[in-house]
Every structure is written in C-alpha cells, then in structure tokens.
Amino acid sequence: MAQKESLLKKGNKSSLIAAIVNTIIAIVKGIAYFMTGNVAMFAETMHSLGDAANQFFVYIGSALSKKMPTDRYPNGFGRLVNLVLLGAVLIVGIMSYETIKEGIEHIIHPIESSGIVINLSVLGVGAALESYVLFKAMKEILHDTHTEAKGFAILIKSFAKLSSAKPATKLVFMEDFVATLGGVIAIIGILISYFLGFHAAEGIASVMIGLMMFYVVGKVFLDNAKGVLGEADDALEEEIGNFIITYPEIKDIQTMYAVKEGEDFHIEMKLEINPVLTVREATRIKDEIEAKIYDAFKGVTDVIIEFVVDDGVMNWGNNK
C-alpha cells in the first residue's frame, strides 16, 4: 500500500487538478442541461465529462510509469503513460461523436431552449475554472521544459515550449485550452439563439465544440503512438552529441540515440576514442560524461556508453 501511495505522489499534478475541477464542472453543467435542455450545454457537459475521465486516467498512467524496472519488465514502465493516453483518447472520441451528432440534430430541428441566466452563469463559472486549470498547465509546461517566465510571458512561452512538454502535461493543456474556448463558443451560441432567434446557433456551437474535441483526439493519438513505438528525439541527440564531441579524447560518435520512454529519455551511444587511452582513463571519461549528461539534461534516466577504437573516419559531422 505504501508503495502505491508513493507512486501516486509522482503522478502528473496538473492532470489531477484538472480531473477534479472538470468533474465538478461536468456535474454542474449536467444539472443545468437537464433543467434547460440547451444543446450547447449538453456539448459542454460531454466535453467536461470526457476531460475529467481522460485526465484521471492520465494521472494514474503518469504515476505508474514511474515504477522501477523488474526482472519481468527490465526496460521499466516509462511507455505505460503513452498506452494509457492512447486508451484515454477513445473516451474523448466517443464524447466528440455524441456532441456532434446532438448538434447536427439540433441544427436540423432547432428548438428554443430556456434558462439563459442559468446557462450563462454555469458556462461563465466553468470557463473561469477551466482557465485556472489551463494556467496551471502552462506553468507545468514551463516546469517540464525548465523555462523561466513571469506575467504575460507565461502564456507566450508555454505555447512555444508545448511540443517539449511531458505527454500528460501536453494533454491537459490541449484539453483545457479547447475546453475554455468551447465555453466561449457555447456562450456565443446561446446569446445568438436568445437575442436573434436563430436557435440553430446552439447546434452549430455544439458541432464546433465536438470538432475541436476530435482535433485533440487526433493530435494526442499521433503523439502517443510515436511514444509507444519509441520515438527518437533528434534535437536532444544533437545537443548531447555536440557536448560529447568537445572532449579531446573522443574522436568521433558512431551512433547516438535519445529515445523517449514515456516522460523520460533513454540515451545510448557508441563513441570512438584515442587508442592510446588506458582502461582507467577510459572509465574515468565514461563516468564523467554520464554524470554530466544526468546533470545537464533533465529527464534522462538511463545512459549507456560503449567505447570503440577510432577508425579514422568521421561520422558525427557527416551525419548531422
């Protein structure tokens, strides 16, 4: 039990906060939908419900991925978070389909809904809470990428560094960005329906929200499919390689792999060294390189270095 609690403490905090907030929002929106029958509110209820379930599974997956390797699974559980995310997006996909279907039905057969004050109040509070979660996800992106920012720069830099964030953080950010934008679209649809009498606007808002949800499904699915397969990080490979080649004893880099294992990186390389080096000197260099990689490149959990004798043919500069 203590081990499970320890693992859960290592789970992605932004996804846990998002799961709790979206659960509360989904319940409130659901009550408002049953009271008013507003299709835009139905779309937002489905959206928040899907996000809550999704983000809860993300939190569990990110925690379990930190489990230490075992004899049966010597490569560890790093990619488990990618597998969980692949399963989680199916939930959002189903919610997206229902949201679009309901929206199209309302466009074809528009019905005037009631309770504009209730709808706008709930959606306004929901958008405010989702904005708070979005802001927390932005700060988590900066934390993942070791980026310093304050004030308005948090917004700009979080978008710029999104691709380098951990899978769980990236998912929470994308979902809550769409959720916040979806809340605004739902409010606009309700206002158009109420003041202009164009009741199909609520259905159009529902379809737009559903399509945005589908975009998140597609984006997250592709990103995590790469993670399950073990995608190499070219930028990290080049950064580490350029650092290593500065050692005068290292004559060349034959191979360099930086493979993403869930939220962490596995580094493996084959280095050509000066043949006059002794075993003791080579061991010292190896230990020093490993220590500096662990210290300078956050997220690296495993480094494998193999030394071979310099063959006189330069590979590293020609491969870049």
C-alpha positions in Angstrom: 0.0 0.0 0.0 2.8 2.4 0.9 4.5 1.7 -2.5 1.3 2.5 -4.3 0.8 5.8 -2.4 4.4 6.7 -3.2 3.8 6.1 -6.9 0.6 8.2 -6.9 2.5 11.1 -5.4 4.8 11.1 -8.5 1.8 11.4 -10.8 1.3 14.5 -13.0 -0.1 17.1 -10.7 -1.8 19.3 -13.4 -3.8 16.3 -14.6 -5.0 15.5 -11.1 -6.1 19.1 -10.6 -7.8 19.1 -14.0 -9.6 15.8 -13.3 -11.1 17.2 -10.0 -12.1 20.6 -11.4 -13.6 19.1 -14.6 -15.6 16.5 -12.5 -17.2 19.4 -10.6 -17.8 21.4 -13.8 -19.3 18.3 -15.5 -21.8 17.8 -12.6 -22.9 21.4 -12.6 -23.2 21.6 -16.4 -25.2 18.3 -16.4 -27.7 19.7 -13.9 -28.0 22.9 -16.0 -28.6 20.8 -19.1 -31.4 18.7 -17.5 -33.0 21.9 -16.3 -32.9 23.8 -19.6 -32.5 21.3 -22.4 -29.9 23.5 -24.0 -27.9 21.6 -26.6 -24.8 23.8 -26.3 -24.8 23.0 -22.6 -25.1 19.3 -23.5 -22.0 19.7 -25.6 -20.1 21.3 -22.7 -21.3 18.7 -20.3 -20.0 15.9 -22.5 -16.8 17.8 -23.0 -16.1 18.3 -19.3 -17.1 14.7 -18.5 -14.7 13.3 -21.1 -11.9 15.6 -20.0 -12.4 14.6 -16.3 -12.3 10.8 -17.1 -9.4 11.3 -19.5 -7.3 13.4 -17.1 -7.9 11.0 -14.2 -6.5 8.1 -16.3 -3.6 10.3 -17.3 -2.8 10.9 -13.7 -2.8 7.2 -12.9 -0.8 6.4 -16.0 1.9 9.0 -15.3 2.2 7.7 -11.8 2.5 4.0 -12.7 5.1 4.9 -15.4 7.5 5.9 -12.6 7.5 2.3 -11.3 11.0 0.9 -11.1 12.1 -1.9 -13.6 11.5 -5.5 -12.5 13.0 -8.8 -13.6 10.0 -9.4 -15.8 10.0 -5.9 -17.2 13.7 -4.9 -17.3 13.1 -1.9 -19.5 10.8 -0.3 -17.0 7.3 1.1 -17.4 8.1 4.5 -19.0 5.9 3.9 -22.0 2.9 3.0 -19.9 1.8 6.6 -19.8 1.6 6.6 -23.7 -0.5 3.4 -23.6 -2.9 4.9 -21.1 -3.2 8.1 -23.1 -4.0 6.1 -26.2 -6.8 4.4 -24.3 -7.9 7.7 -22.8 -8.4 9.5 -26.1 -11.0 6.9 -27.0 -13.2 8.3 -24.3 -12.9 11.8 -25.7 -13.6 10.4 -29.2 -16.9 8.8 -28.1 -17.9 12.1 -26.4 -17.0 14.0 -29.5 -19.2 11.8 -31.7 -22.2 12.2 -29.4 -21.6 16.0 -29.2 -21.5 16.4 -33.0 -24.5 14.1 -33.5 -26.6 16.0 -31.0 -25.5 19.3 -32.6 -26.5 18.2 -36.1 -29.9 17.1 -34.8 -30.5 20.5 -33.3 -29.4 22.3 -36.5 -31.9 20.2 -38.5 -34.7 20.5 -35.9 -33.9 23.7 -33.9 -35.7 24.0 -30.6 -35.8 27.1 -28.4 -34.3 26.3 -25.0 -34.9 28.1 -21.7 -32.9 29.2 -18.7 -30.5 31.6 -20.3 -29.4 33.0 -16.9 -28.6 29.5 -15.6 -26.8 28.6 -18.8 -24.7 31.7 -19.0 -23.9 31.6 -15.3 -22.8 28.0 -15.4 -20.8 28.4 -18.6 -19.1 31.6 -17.2 -18.1 29.9 -14.0 -17.0 26.8 -15.9 -14.8 28.9 -18.3 -13.2 30.7 -15.3 -12.4 27.4 -13.6 -11.1 25.8 -16.8 -8.9 29.0 -17.4 -7.4 28.4 -14.0 -6.6 24.8 -14.9 -5.2 26.0 -18.2 -2.9 28.5 -16.4 -1.7 25.7 -14.1 -0.9 23.5 -17.2 1.0 26.4 -18.7 3.2 26.7 -15.6 3.6 22.9 -15.7 4.9 23.1 -19.3 7.5 25.7 -18.2 8.5 23.4 -15.3 8.8 20.4 -17.6 11.0 22.3 -20.0 12.9 24.2 -17.3 11.8 27.6 -18.6 11.6 30.7 -16.6 8.8 33.2 -17.2 6.6 35.6 -15.4 3.4 37.5 -16.2 2.2 37.5 -19.8 5.4 35.7 -20.8 4.0 32.5 -19.2 1.3 32.4 -22.0 3.7 33.0 -24.8 6.5 30.6 -23.6 4.0 27.8 -22.7 2.8 27.8 -26.3 6.4 27.9 -27.6 7.5 25.0 -25.4 4.4 22.9 -25.7 6.0 20.3 -28.0 8.8 19.6 -25.5 6.4 19.1 -22.5 5.6 15.7 -21.0 2.8 13.8 -22.7 0.4 14.1 -19.7 1.1 17.9 -19.3 0.6 18.4 -23.1 -2.7 16.6 -23.0 -4.1 18.6 -20.0 -3.0 21.8 -21.7 -4.7 21.0 -25.1 -7.9 19.7 -23.5 -8.3 22.7 -21.2 -7.4 25.2 -24.0 -10.2 23.6 -26.1 -12.5 23.5 -23.1 -12.0 27.2 -22.3 -12.5 28.1 -26.0 -15.5 25.7 -26.1 -17.1 27.5 -23.2 -16.8 30.8 -25.0 -18.3 29.3 -28.2 -21.2 27.9 -26.2 -21.9 31.3 -24.6 -21.9 33.0 -28.1 -24.3 30.3 -29.5 -26.7 30.8 -26.6 -26.7 34.6 -26.9 -27.3 34.4 -30.7 -30.2 32.0 -30.1 -31.8 34.2 -27.4 -31.4 37.6 -28.9 -31.6 36.9 -32.7 -34.0 33.9 -32.6 -31.5 31.8 -34.6 -31.9 28.7 -32.5 -29.7 26.6 -34.8 -26.8 28.6 -33.4 -26.7 26.3 -30.3 -26.4 23.3 -32.5 -23.7 24.9 -34.6 -21.8 25.7 -31.3 -22.2 22.0 -30.3 -20.7 20.8 -33.6 -17.8 23.2 -33.3 -17.0 22.0 -29.8 -17.2 18.4 -31.0 -14.8 19.0 -33.9 -12.3 20.7 -31.5 -12.5 17.6 -29.3 -11.8 15.4 -32.3 -8.7 17.5 -33.1 -7.4 16.9 -29.6 -8.1 13.1 -30.1 -6.2 13.0 -33.3 -3.2 15.1 -32.0 -2.9 13.1 -28.8 -3.3 9.8 -30.6 -0.5 10.5 -33.0 1.9 11.9 -30.4 1.5 8.9 -28.1 1.6 6.3 -30.9 5.1 7.7 -31.5 5.8 7.3 -27.8 4.7 3.7 -27.7 7.0 2.9 -30.7 9.9 4.7 -29.1 10.4 7.9 -31.0 13.9 9.4 -31.2 14.5 13.0 -30.2 16.7 14.4 -32.9 17.2 17.7 -31.1 18.4 16.1 -27.9 20.7 13.7 -29.8 22.4 16.6 -31.5 22.6 18.6 -28.2 24.2 15.7 -26.3 26.5 14.8 -29.3 27.8 18.4 -29.6 28.5 18.3 -25.9 30.4 15.0 -26.0 32.5 15.8 -29.1 34.1 18.6 -27.2 36.1 16.0 -25.2 39.6 15.8 -26.9 39.7 12.1 -26.1 36.5 11.4 -28.0 37.5 11.3 -31.7 34.0 10.5 -33.2 30.5 9.5 -32.4 29.5 6.4 -34.4 25.9 6.2 -33.1 23.7 8.3 -30.8 20.2 7.5 -29.8 17.9 9.5 -27.5 14.7 7.5 -27.2 11.7 8.8 -25.3 10.4 6.3 -22.7 7.1 7.8 -21.6 8.1 11.0 -19.8 11.8 10.1 -19.6 14.7 9.6 -22.1 17.0 6.6 -22.7 20.4 7.6 -24.1 22.6 5.1 -25.9 25.8 5.9 -27.8 28.9 4.3 -29.4 32.0 6.6 -29.1 35.3 6.3 -30.8 38.3 7.1 -28.5 42.0 7.5 -28.9 43.6 4.0 -28.9 46.4 5.1 -26.5 44.0 5.6 -23.6 44.3 3.2 -20.7 41.2 1.3 -19.3 41.4 3.5 -16.2 41.4 6.7 -18.3 38.5 5.5 -20.5 36.5 4.5 -17.4 37.1 8.0 -15.9 35.9 9.7 -19.1 32.8 7.4 -19.3 31.8 8.2 -15.7 32.4 11.9 -16.2 30.3 12.0 -19.4 27.4 10.1 -17.7 27.4 12.3 -14.7 27.3 15.5 -16.8 24.5 14.2 -19.0 22.4 13.3 -16.0 23.1 16.8 -14.5 22.7 18.9 -17.6 19.8 17.1 -19.4 16.8 16.8 -17.2 14.5 13.8 -17.8 17.4 11.4 -18.8 17.1 8.3 -16.6 19.4 5.9 -18.4 22.7 6.4 -20.2 24.6 3.6 -22.0 28.1 4.3 -23.4 30.1 1.9 -25.5 33.8 2.7 -26.5 35.4 1.5 -29.7 38.8 2.3 -31.2 38.9 5.3 -33.6 38.7 4.1 -37.2 39.9 7.4 -38.7 36.6 8.0 -40.5 34.5 10.9 -39.2 30.8 10.1 -38.8 29.3 12.7 -36.4 29.8 15.8 -38.5 28.7 14.0 -41.7 25.5 12.6 -40.1 24.2 15.9 -38.8 
